[in-house]
Amino acid sequence: MKKQDLIGRAIIKFSEAEIDLLLTSLYNTEKINIPRINPKWKKPFSKLIRDLIFIKESIEKEKEKETIS
């Protein structure tokens, strides 16, 4: 299976502003530097950031398609 293939579907009930706020909080959490702690704790946050960016870009593409047609 390719990495881009969809495994499942989810309904997201966030506004674009809420997605932006969530991304901001995740960026800030990811940038925290905690001494003597293994930085691997940041991996789930990084993955969630990538997923939310993908969702945000998908929403923007859908909006562009709607305005064109």
C-alpha positions in Angstrom: 0.0 0.0 0.0 1.3 3.5 -0.9 1.8 6.0 1.9 -0.8 8.3 0.4 -3.5 5.7 0.3 -6.4 6.3 2.6 -6.8 3.7 5.3 -10.0 5.2 6.8 -12.1 8.2 7.0 -12.9 10.6 9.8 -15.4 13.5 10.2 -13.6 16.6 11.4 -15.8 19.2 13.0 -13.3 22.0 13.3 -13.4 25.4 11.7 -10.4 26.6 9.8 -9.6 29.0 12.7 -9.7 26.1 15.2 -7.3 24.1 13.0 -5.0 27.1 12.9 -5.1 27.4 16.7 -4.5 23.7 17.1 -1.5 23.9 14.7 -0.1 26.9 16.6 -0.4 25.1 20.0 1.2 21.9 18.5 4.1 24.0 17.0 4.7 25.6 20.4 4.6 22.2 22.2 7.0 20.7 19.7 9.5 23.5 20.2 9.7 23.1 24.0 13.2 22.1 25.0 13.1 19.9 28.1 16.6 19.1 29.5 17.5 15.4 30.2 14.4 14.1 28.4 14.6 12.0 25.3 13.4 14.1 22.3 11.4 11.2 20.9 8.4 12.4 22.9 7.9 15.0 20.2 7.3 12.4 17.4 3.5 12.1 17.9 3.2 15.9 17.9 5.2 16.1 14.6 3.0 13.5 13.0 -0.1 15.3 14.1 1.2 18.6 12.7 1.9 16.9 9.3 -1.6 15.4 9.3 -3.3 18.7 10.1 -1.3 20.5 7.5 -2.4 17.9 4.9 -6.0 18.4 6.0 -5.7 22.2 5.9 -4.2 22.1 2.4 -7.0 19.7 1.3 -9.6 22.2 2.5 -7.9 25.0 0.7 -7.8 23.0 -2.6 -11.5 22.2 -2.2 -12.3 25.9 -1.7 -10.3 26.8 -4.8 -12.2 24.2 -6.9 -15.6 25.6 -5.6 -14.6 29.1 -6.6 -13.4 28.1 -10.0 -16.6 26.2 -10.9 
